[in-house]
Amino acid sequence: VGDKVMVLARSGLWQEVVNVPASQTFLMPEGMSFEEAAALLVNYITAYMILFDFGNLRPNQSVLIHMAAGGVGTAAIQLCKTVENVTIFGTASASKHESLKESGVAHPIDYRTMDYAEEVRKISPKGVDIVLDPLGGSDTSKGFNLLKPMGKLITYGIANLLTGQKKNLMAMARTWWNQFSINALQLLHHNKAVCGYHLGYMDEEVELIGGVVAKLVSLYSLGKIKPKIDSVWPFDQVADAMRQMQEKKNVGKVILVPEAAKEESKKEEN
């Protein structure tokens, strides 16, 4: 009772009071703000397990990070920097490139005006060792083709389904139609790996997730990782917070905070 904790839950956290199993709570390290704690778990667990458990990231390798300025993207960049001489390619709109370079991305690529596969090949003709794929659809195929022998593609989302504020059935159908598909026999000839990751379906893997969180807390305490907060919004501005992401303006994590109305607070004090 009274401990400051970070919590994991598949859904239902956009409210003032939540109830979660004790096994899904983790002590916040010394010096961490609540905003940083809210930004840490989902993004950094995802990035860590993709890069190290599936990707087996090692010194002198190369990584392609899509949506590099987003929550998982910024976490992945910081984690790549904990390994010696990792070359990072990152896709993002041009306005975010300076920020990406400062954070450690050697080669930012504007996916809106360039073919990122061609740009990667210009710099690294053989491709990359690891591709982080939150896009789905035809981009998964492009990522697979960009892998070096013994390379790994880890898919963890289908952002291509989301094209704006409303459902676009044509875009959804096109993404579904273009979804990457490969069988075990084809994989044999390629010498490549395809992995799928979804943190939301690991509720029961308490020891596994706990071990990852312990490593992340240690890295935070050593100053090697630090959640990047783009902006903080009260609950009553949730629409504006969502728009910040939909319009792809954010660099880092968009945070919601359950601020109580000032008038109610005053009544309670009296």
N, C-alpha and C positions, 0 to 999 in steps of 0.2 A: 504494500500500500504506500502510495506517495512516490514510487519510482517513476522517473521519466522514461518512457518506452517508445520504440518504433513498433508498428504493427503491420502485419500482412493480412490481407483479405482479398478475395477474388472480386468483391463488389460491396457497395453499401457504405463507403467511407465518406460520402459527401453529406455528412450530418454531424450534429453537435455531440451526440453520444453514440458510441458503438460498443458492441459486445463481441469479443473474439476469444478463441481458446488461448489459454496461457502459453501454449506451445508456439503460438504465432506472434508472440511479443518478444522484443529484444531490448535490452538495456541500452539507452543512448550513451555514447562515450562522453567523457568530460569535455566541456567546451563546445559541444554541438548545439546549434539552435534547433527549435522545433521545425522551422522551415527546411533546414538542411536534412533533418531526420525524415521529413515527409518526402524529400526528393531522393533519399538514398536507396531504400530497399529494392523496390521493383526494378528501377533502372540499373543499379549496380549489380544486383544478383544476376539479372538477365545478361548484362555485358560480361560479367566475370565467367559465368558458366559457358556462354557461347565461345569466348576467347580461349579459356583454359581447359575446361572439361571436354567440350566438343572440339574446339579448334587446336588444342595442344600448342598454343603460341610459344615460339622459342626465339632466341636472339637471331638477328639478321633476316627475319622473315618480313613479308609485306602483307598489309591488310587493306581491304576496301570497305569503308564504312559509309553506308547510305544514310541520308538524313543526319549528317554528322553534327549538325548544330542542335539537334533535339536532345531529349533526356537520355536515352540509351546511347546515342551518338557521343555526347560529351563524356559520359561514363566510360565508354569503350576507348576513347582517345586517352583519357587519363590512365586507364589500366594498361594500354599498350606502352605508355611511357615508363611503366615499371619494369619493362623488359628491354634489354640492351639492343640498340640499333634496329628497332622496328620501323619500317617505312610505312607511313599512313597515307592512303588516298581517301579523300572525303568528298562526297557530293553535297552541295548546298547552293542556294542562290548566291549570286555574286556579292550582294551586300554583306554577307556573312564571312567572306573569305579572309579578311584581315583578322577577325576574331579567331578563326580556325587556325591560321598560321601561328598566331600567338600561343595557342593551346597545344601545338605540336603536330598539326597536319602538314606534311611536307608538300602534298599536291592537292589543293582544293580544286574541285571541278564544278563548273556551273552546268548542272544537268538540264537547265532550261534552254541553253544556247549551244551546247556541245553534246556529242555522243560520248558518254563517259567511258565506254569500252574502248573506243578509238584513242581517247586521251591517255588511258592507262597503258595501252599497247605502245604508244609513242615513247613513253618513259620506261616501261618495263615490257619488252616484246614478248617475254614468256608468260606474262600475266602476274597474278598474285597468289599467295599461299592460302589466304583466308578471305572469304566474302561474307559479310553480315548482310542478310537480306530481309528487310522488313516490308518489301514492296509487293512481292508475288507477281503473278502473271508472267508476261514475256521477260521481265527483268530477272526472274530466277534463271531462265535459260541463258540470258546474257552473262549472268554471274557465273554460272557453271562453266560456260565456254571460256571465261577469263581465268579459270583456275590453272595453276601449274600442275604437273604430275604430282600426286600425293597431296593435292590441295583439298580444302574442305569448304563447302558452302553450307551455312547454317541459316535456315529460313525461320523467322519468328514473327511474321505478320503479313498482312495483305493490305498495305496502305493504298495500293492502286484502286481498291474498291471505293475509296472515299475521294470524291472529286469536288465536294462543296458542301453547302449546308443541307441540301436535300438529296435523297437517294436518286442516283442516275442509273436506271435499270440497264440502259445500253452499255454503260461503262462496266457495270457489274458482270453483264453477260460476256463482254469482250475479255475482261480479266479472267473469268472462269474458263472461257474457251482457250485462252493463251496460257493457261496454267501449265507449268513445267511438269513433265512426266517422264520417268525413266525406269527401266526394269533392272533387275539384279544382273542379268547377263550383259547388258550394255555397260553397266558400271565396271564390270571386269576389264573391259578393253580400255577404259578411260583412266584407270588408276586414280580416281577421285572419289570423294565422299560427299554425300548429301545428308544433312541432319535437320531435324525439326525440333523446335524448342517452344514450350509454352509454360511459363511459370505458374499460371493459374491452375494447371492440372497436376501440381506436385504438392497438394495440401498435406498428404500423408507422409511425405519424405522429410520428416522433422529433423532427423540427424544430418541428412545431406544438406538441407538449407541452412541449418544451424551452423554447420562447419564453414559454409561460404560466408555467412554473416560475420562469424568470428574473424575470418581473414580480412574482410572489408573494414571492420571496426579497427583492426590493427593497422591497416594501411591508412585509414583516416587519422588515427592517433599519431602516426609517423609523419603526417603531412603529405603523403604521397597521392591521396585522392581528396577531393573536396567538391561536394555537389554544387553545380552551377545553377543559381536561381535566376531565371529570366525576369519573373515578375510575381507579385503576390496580390491576390484578389479576395475580397470578402465574398461570402456566399451569395449576397444579393447582386453581385456583378458576375455571376457565373457565365452568363451569355457573352459578356465582353472577354472573359478569360478563354472561352472556347473559340471565339473569333480570332484571338491572338494566335492560336494554333492553326486554325483553318486557313488563315491568310499567310501562314508560314512566316510570321514575324519573329517568333521566339528564338532566342539563343540560350539553350538550357531549359530548365524545368519551369512550367507554369504551376503555381501553388494556390490552392484555395484555403482560406482560413475562416473558421466559424465565429466571426466577430459578433458579439451581442450588441443589440441596439443600445445606444448611449442612454436613452430615456429610461429603459428598463433597468439599466445598471444603477442609475441614480435613485430609482424607487427602492431598489433592494438595499442600497446604502442607508436610506432614510429609515 
